[in-house]
Amino acid sequence: MTASSTASTTIAAGRRAFLNQSGLSLGTTALASLLHSELTAADRALAPRAAQFPAKAKNVIYMFMAGGPSQLELFSPKPVLRQYHGQTPPAHMMQGRRFAFLPADAKLLGSNRRFERWGNCGMDLSSALPFHRGIVDDVCWLRSVTTDVFNHGPAKLFMNCGFQAPGRPSLGAWVAYGLGSESSSLPGFVVLQSGPRGPRAGNTLWSSGFLPTTYQGVPFRSRGNPILNLSNPPGISRNAQSDFTDTVGKLNALRLSEIRDPEIQTRIEAYETAFAMQMSAPELTQLEQEPSKTLDMYGAKPGQASFANNCLLARRMIERGVRFVQLYHNDWDHPGGKGADLDAALDQVCREVDQPAAALVHDLKERGLLEDTLVIWGGEFGRTPMGEPRESTGRDHHIDAFTMWAAGGGLKAGHLHGTTDELGFGPVEGRLHVHDLHATILHLLGLDHLQL
């Protein structure tokens, strides 16, 4: 055999191997097309699935107040704490408790906030949350929540994933995994952020952990294109983009049939969802479509990045079939010091959140959406009954007793769950651990946390 004929044979064999392995022969291309069409229907990872048992809620909007809101300035007046302001806490109340930064001689700190009872339920609210007065009887107040972790990043992970280190699926990922999504043109789990910075622990908070990444949260921006590089570059038409997406989908489907790697399924759906989002996402964020009455109710201003805009976007997402929407608003860390005190700094973040959070509950209720949408509000922990000694008033992180609230989704409206001792150290009734909270949320959605 001559050198030229050997080279020719080698090239031909290499070409046949390439075509066979890449799925570009006529037969394999046809097979890939069939597989692709099947995968985009019943086998879509985020296709809606029936709950394990009858559910009371279908969707979740979780407003995460990153930093740890002070329950003692917002929801728990504690007159006895005021009475003993400046004194050393009783020794028996300090036994076994852990704090992040407090010295051994930390003194009790009574709140200077004015409280009143509101609604038929008689919930205590401070003057810092005037709009919350209008939803007290629509909300289930969780006044004895406890957690295990007192540093911000790990505590946020614990509140979201049930564990303080990265690697576990977040609550939103579990819900997307268990129920899929009603939307084929938007992700099943969306994350919206506001405030001066992102939350500590970053994208591990909405991670899918050991689940396929198709179930992880997808961060959206609240103005402009919700996802960077979503639009086609100049010179690429929608038809050309469609041809590309279909071809890549067929190739990925063929590869999936060979090795059954779930991450290939994720890649297929990511291309398809991104293509669909080129049409659906820009329309979603056009808040100017909303009546001025609705914009005013939320305090939303189209084109701006704000918690108010994100609350309105969350409602619009739920209407379009998104299963789980999580809103992070930062700057709730008030240990004292410049820009982190319990006076002006707390007032500022309350103004940013109070009106839109209450408006979301009102809006969902008026539209008949609150019945099957579970709305949650809270942070990663609360604040200590003692003051943190800094140049201005603040409190340390407190894991043993803090307040959250939830509404809709089958919860009892206007219910006060749990009480804490007269100084606010810990629950005396209705202790609600983070793990129990997660199990309850999943149960309302028709999911057994032990059987997912």
KOLTI-201900 format. One record per atom (N, C-alpha, C): x, y, z. Coordinates in steps of 0.05 Angstrom, whole numbers, plus 5000, padded with zeros to 4 digits. Layout:
<recs>
XYZ...
</recs>
This chain:
<recs>
501749765000500050005000501850255000501150444983502750684981502050875004503951065008503451265029500951425024500551494998498251664992495651514997495551254990493051104994492651055024494751025040494450995069493351245081494351465072493351725083490451765076489651685050486951715042485051545058485951295064484351115080484051215108486251325119486151425146484251665149484351845129482552075129479651995127479151795109476351705106475351575131477051405144476251275169475751485191477551685192477251885212474652045208474052095182471552245176469152085184469151815179466851655186466551635216468851615230468751605260467651865271468552085259467652345269464552375265463652305240460852325235459152145252460151905257458751715274458551815303460851915313460951995341459552255346459452425326458152695330455152685323454152455314451252435309450352565284452152605264451452745240450952565216450952305220450052135198447052165195445852085172443052115167441351975188442151735195440651575214440651695242443051765251443351865278442152145280442252305259441052565259438052535262436852345248433952295250433252205278434852025289434451925316434552155336436652325333436952555351434552735350433452775326431052945323428652835338428352565336426152435350426452455380428952405389429452425418429052705428429952895412429653175421426753255424425053175405422253245406420953115430421752875437420652735460421552875486424052945487425153065511423953335518423153485497421953745502419053725510417953495511415253465520415153335548414453075550414052955576416652925593418952915580421452865595422853115603421653345599422953595607423153595638425553645648426153625676424353805693423654035682421954225697418954205689418153995675415353955669413753935695411354055696409854055721409153765729409453715755408853455766406853475789405353265792403353255814404753235841403553365861404553355888404153065899405553005920405452745932402752695946401552915955398852895968397553175963394953195968393553445963394953685975395553885959396954125968395154355973395954535991394554785996395855025981398354995973399755205959400955095933401155265913402355185888404955325882405255575893407555735887408655865913411055955912412256085935413656345927413256555943414756805941416056845969418756835970420256845995421857105995421057286013422457546016424457506038427057486030429157436049430457696057430257766083431358016094434157956104436157986086438857906091440258086112441157966133442558116154441458066182438857996183437657936209436158166221433558206214431958426225431658396255431658616269431358616298428358586306427658356316424858316325424158496348426258586364425758746387425159046380425859116356425159396346422759386328421859156319419659146299417158996309417558776324415258606330414858526359416858576376416658486404417358706423415358846435415959086451417459026477416958816491418458736515418758966536416659036549416859256570418659186593418958926600420758856621423658906613424258866587426958916577427559216580425559386575425959676580426459736609424959596626425159646655427959586665429259376654431959296663434159386644433559586628435459696609438059776624440359696613442959766624443959576646442359376653443159186674444258936661445658786677446758526668444558316667444358156646442257956644442457746667440257636675440257416695442057186685443657076703445556866696444256626684441856546695440556306685439656336656439156586647438356626619440656626600443056646610445456656593446756376590445956186607447155926606446655776580448855676568448555526544448055686518448055946520447456106497450056196483449956216457452356296441451756556427453756736427453456986413455957036396455657196375457857236356459957436367459057656378460957876385460657996413458757906428458258036454460357966475461258166490463058116512461557986536462957886554461657746577459957926594460658186594459158376611457158546596456158436573454258586557451658646573450558886569448258976584445658966567443458926582440858926569440259186555438959176532438359416516435359426511433959606524431059646519430659806494428659736478428159886453426860156458427560346442426260616444423960646425423160426411421060436392418260446405416460586391413660596401412060366388410760206404409259976394406260016399404659906382401759886386400859616376398459536386397259286376395259346354395359176333393759236309392158986301389859046288388158836277386658686298384958506288383458326307385258136322387558076310389357886322391058016345391158286345392658426366395658396363396658396339399558366335400958626342403158606357404758836363406458916339406359166332408059276311409159546320411659596313412859856319412160056297412660306303412060526284413860506259415960336259417660316236416360176213414060036217412759876196409859956194409260206185406460296184404760146164405860056142404259916122403559636130405159516147404559246157402059246174401159476184398659476199396359386183396459426157394259356139394159056132396158906140396158616133396258436158396058556182396358386206394458156207391958196197390057986198390057806173391857856154392257686131394657496134396157536156398757416159398757226183400357006181400856836204403556916216403557016241405957126253407556906268409956866260411756656272413656786291412956796317414456966336416456816353416956566346418756406363420556226345421556336324423356186305426156166318427355926314430055886324431755766301434355816303436255696284438755606299440755506284443055396297445655556293445655736274448155856265448056166267450156286279450056576284451856756267453256646248454756816229453356836203453457066190451657136168451556926145453956886133453956706110452956426116454156286136453156026143450256026153449456236166446656256176444656276152445456426132443756446108443556176094445856036093445755766081443955586097444155606124442455436141439455496136438855746134436055826130435055736103436755726083435955656056436255366050438255236061438954956053438654756076438254866101438054686124440754586134442954696123445654626131447454866127449554896144451055136144453455146125453854926110456154916091454954876063456354976042455354936014455254636007453554575987453354305977450554185978448754305994446054195996444154365978442054235968440054385952438654595969438054825957436555035971433554955970432055095987429155045988427755075961428555285947427355335920427955115901430455005903431254785885429654535891429254475917427654245924424754265914423654505916420854555906420754515876422654625861422754595832423154295825424754155840425253875835422753705840421253775862418953625869416453675852416153925843413654005829414054095800416554135792416954245765415954535764415254625740414354895737412154905715410255085719408155125700409055285676411355415678412255585656414355445639414055455613416055345595417855565583417255815589418756035578420256195599420056115624421556235646422656015664424756075679425855875697423755795718424055565730422255485752422855615778425355705782426255835807427856075800426856315808428056565800428856715826431156855824432257005847432357305838431357475856431457765851432957895875434758085869436358205890436058515890436158625914436158915917437758995942438359245944440059335966442859405955444659495973447259595964449259375955448759125962450558905954449058645954450358435944449158175945449358045972447757845977447857716004450357556008451257546033453557376040452957086034454856936023454656656014453756645985452956875973452556885945450756675933451556565910449756385895449556115907451056055929450555795943447855795956446656035960444056055974441855955956442155965930440055865912441155635895443155495905444355275891442555025890442954855871441554605869443054385884445454445894446954245909447553995893446853765904447253515890445153445870443053615868441053575847442053685821440953605798441753715772441454025773443254165759443254455760440854585747439254435733436754555721434954655743435254555768433454635790434554865806436954965800438055195815436555455809436855645827435655905822437056065800435556215784436656375763436356675771438556815776438357095783437457265759435457435765434457625745435157905755435658085735435858375742433058495740432558705755429958825755429659055736431659115719431359315698433059235674432259325651433659245626433158955621434958835605434758545601435058405628433158225636433358095662435857915665436957825642439357665642441257785621443857815629445757935610446057755586446557885563447057745537444657575529442257655537439857505529439157565500439557805491438857885464440857775444439957725419441757635398443757845391446157775385448157985375447358085348448358315340447658425314448258225291446458205272446858025250445757745253444757675277443657415282440557445285439157335265436257355266435057155285432457185291431156995309430956715296430556715269430456455255433156305256435356465253437956335255438556235283437656385303437956305330436356045336433956035324432255795327433555555315434655585291436055365277438355265294439855455305442155375322441255225347439255325360438255205385437254915379435754885357434654625350436954425344438954515329441154335321442754255346443354445363444854375387443254195405440554245406438854065422438853785412438853745386438953475375441553335381443753475379446353365385446553285415445553465432445553405461443653175467441353155453439552935458440852665451442352665430443652415422445752335443447252535452449252475473447952385499445652505505444152425529443252135527442452045503441551775500443751575503446251665500448551485502449551465531449751685545450951685572449151755595446651845589444651905609445652095631447252285624448252485643446052695647444952735671442752935675443653215669446253275670447153545664446853605634446753405617446153455588443253535585441453405600438653485600438453785609440053855630440054135639440954315616442954235601443954405579441854435558440454215551438354235531436254435539435354405564433154585573434154875576436754905583437755175586437655325559438455185537438355305510435455375503433655185508430855225500429555455517430055455543428955665560430055935553432655945547433956205539432656305514432156125495430956205469428156315474426556175491423856265497423856525513425856555530426056795546426757045530427857015507428357245490425757395483423557255484420957375479419457435506419557245525417957275549419157455570421857455573423057605595422857905591423458015568423158305565420258405571418258255562415458325568414958315598416058105611415658075640416558325655418758435648419958665664418858935655416958945637415859195629413659285649414559385671412759465693410859695685411659835665409960055655407259955645407059695640404459575632402459585655403459605680401659595703400159865706397659855716396260105721397760275741397460535739398860715758397960665787395460575791394560515817396160285830396860095814398459865824401359955829402460105811405160215816405360375841403360545846403260705870402960535895401360325893400960155917403660025926405259945907407859825913409960035918409660275907411860465907413860405886412960265865414760175844415160385823417560405812418160595790419460455768418160415745419260265723422060375715423860195710426560275701428560295724427560285749429360295772429760025784431959985798432559745812431759785841429759645851428759685878427359435888427059415915425459205926422559225917421559465915418759505906418359385878420159445860419959335833420059035833421858925851422158635852419658505863418258625882415758515892413658495870413458705854411558705832412358505811414958485806415958275787415257995797415457955823414857695835411957615829410157805833407357745827406957675798408257825780408057775751409257505744411357425757412457155752410656935760409456965784407556765793405256735773404256965763402156955743402956805718405456805712406556675688407556385693407056285716407656005722410255945735411856145743414356085758413655965785414955755792414255615817415255745842417755845842418955945867420456205860419756415873421056675869422256755896424856815897426056905922427257185918426457365936427457635936429357675959431757765953433757835974433958135976433458236000433958526005436058546027438258686022440458696041440358946058442158966077442559186095440759166120440158926129438658886154440658826178443158856174445158806195445559056211444759056236444859306253446259246279448859196279450359156304451159416318450559636305451559896314453759996298454460256301456560366284455360526261457060656246456260826224454660666203452260756197450560636177449360366185449760286211448760026219447460036247446160266253444960306279441960226278440760216301437960146304436060386302437160606294435560846291435160926262436861106252436461196224436960976204438960806208439460596189437160396187436060316210433860136210431360266197430960526203428660666191428860656160431360696150431660706121430960436108431960216119431359956106428459886109427259966131424359916135422760076114423560316108422160466087422360336060424560206055424960066029423259816026422559696048421259426048418359436056417659596075415059596088412759616068412659826052410459866034410259646013412359575998412059375977411459095988412459026011411858766022408858736029407858956041404958956048403258966022404159116002402759135977402558875963404658715964404658445951402458275963402158275989400058116002397358215993396958475994394358595985393758525956395758555938395458515910394758225904396158035916395657755912392857685921392057795944389357745955387157845936387558095926385558205908385258055883387357935873387357785848386657485852386157405876385457125881387856945880390357055882392756895880393856815907393056955928394156895955393256625965390956535955389856285964391856055959393156055936395055835930397955925926398556165936401356265936402156305965404356175973405456206000407456425999407056636016408856866018410256856045412956886044414556856068416257106071416557206096418257446102420057376126422657416124424357386147427357366139429057376159431957366155433157116166435857116169437256876177437356836207436957046223436757026252435657296262435457326288434457576300436657726314435857876334437758056348437558016379439758046392439957986421438558186438437658096463436558296482438758476493441258406490443458586499444458756476445458986483446659166463449459086456450259146432453059096424454559356428456659356445457959616451459559726428458359916414459660056392459060356395459860516376459560796379456660886376454860716365452060776364450460516370447860546374446260326384446060096364446459846374446159616357445759366374445259146361444858886375446458666360447258466374448758236363446758036351447857836337446257626324444957446346442457376342441057216362439656976347440356736355439356496341437056366356436556446381434656306398431756396397431256626386428456726384428356966365426856936344426457166326423757136311422957336296420357346284420457336254418757176242418257176213415257186209414357226185411457196179411057056152408756936150407956796125405056836120404256836095401456886088400656706065397956656063396956506040397556216042397156066020397955796018396755606039394455666049393155496069393855556098395455756103396155836130393755986143393655966170391556106184392156396186390456566174390956856174390256976201391857176208391357316234392057146258393856946255394556766277397256846288397456856314399956916328401156656338403256566326404456306334406956356351406856246375409156256393409456506409410756476432411456706449414256666460415556886468418156876479418156986508420256936522420357026550420357336552420057436576419657726579422057896571424357776568426657926559427357866530426157666518426657596490428957416485429757256505431957066502431256816486428856706492428156456479425156406480424156206465421356146465420356026491417956086499416655946521414355786511413555836486411355686474411655696443411155466430411055456401413755486387415855376399418555386386418455276358419455426339419455346310422255356299423455116297426155096287426155126256428355216245428555246216427754986201428654756210428054506197425054456197423754526220420754496221419454686202420554926199419455126180419555016152421954906144422254786118420254566113419954386133418154156130415254256126414554466140411854586138411354706111413354846100413154966074412754746053414354546054414054326035411454176038410454146062407954016067405654176054405654436057403654606045403554576015405854516003406154475974405554185966404754015985404153735979406553555977408753635990411253475989412053386017412853136019413853026044416853066044417953206064420753276064422453016068421252796077422852556080422652376056421052456036420652276013421352405986422652635986423352775962425652625948
</recs>
